[in-house]
Amino acid sequence: MAKIAVLITGIFPAYLKREDLQINLDRIEQIFDGCDFYYQTWDTPLYRHIFKSVKRNILWVPEPTTNYNPYDHAKEKYFGDRPGIRRFSMKPKDEKRKELVMKACFQHLGFSALWNEVPKKYDMYVRTRWDAFIHKDFPLDEILRLAQDRVVGIATVPNKFRSTSLNNRYETVADRRRQIKAFVDRGFYCIVEHDTQNKNHAAYDNFLADFVILFKESDYVTGSAERLYATQELSGAEFGWHELLCSQRSHVNIDGLAAILRNTDASRKTFEKLKEAKLL
């Protein structure tokens, strides 16, 4: 049997229900039963409070400082004058949104800090998040076979779902989230192949779905996250993961099997919190 390390990194957002943290963590540990687990989050008063009941050996890392907009870098590097993803056009005048955008590389830095502490004795590594919502019967053996030849990124694409309840914004968002949760719960997924010859979509060849990532030790060059961030050359989120993990091997994305809790929680309370945080 392959030896697998699961790296759970990043944060559990303050706008999510606190009781869901332990429930979600238990679910992830059951899904990857038999694997070794490693944990990381930021050492701030907020996260010390959020994680105070989590009895795990967490690596507490000082939170980085922001120094550039990594989405601007990704847009310039991969999209040029062509339209990019909507989040690339977030306006600096929106201070809440600006702060979130500027932190889009923190997830890579947290991963790299944990990576430095993980023994390099495993056949495969899985990076996921504290707030990842994963299909309970995740087909690990199938995905491991796929990951033998390529880095595998997994995330349910939220913008493919269409809402039928259009009476108000909450109903629209809630309906979409119910669809996403049902899709993940059913375990449907498809492999997303990439067409580098189609220049209208070539940027997405530099995009690694990042709710669950399977990779090998040789895929990550230790310290590259910190080096690229220091020179303002690390792109945000999925583009940054591709830059860090796909320089040695090609990749494939899987649409399905995993989402994040904020994309599956259809409650009015969570909707209002996300609306206030400008995350809708």
Secondary structure, DSSP 8 states (H G I E B T S, - for coil): ---EEEEEES---TTS-THHHHHHHHHHHHHTTTSEEEEEEE-SHHHHHHTTT--S-EEEE------S-HHHHHIIIIITTS---GGGG--TT-HHHHHHHHTTTHHHHHHHHHHTTS-S--SEEEEEETTEEE-TT--HHHHHHHHTTSEEEE---GGG---S--SSHHHHHHHHHHHHHHHHHHT-EEEE---TT-TTTGGGGG----SEEEE-GGGS-TTHHHHHHHTT---SHHHHHHHHHSSSS-EEEEEESEEEGGGT---HHHHHHHHHTT--
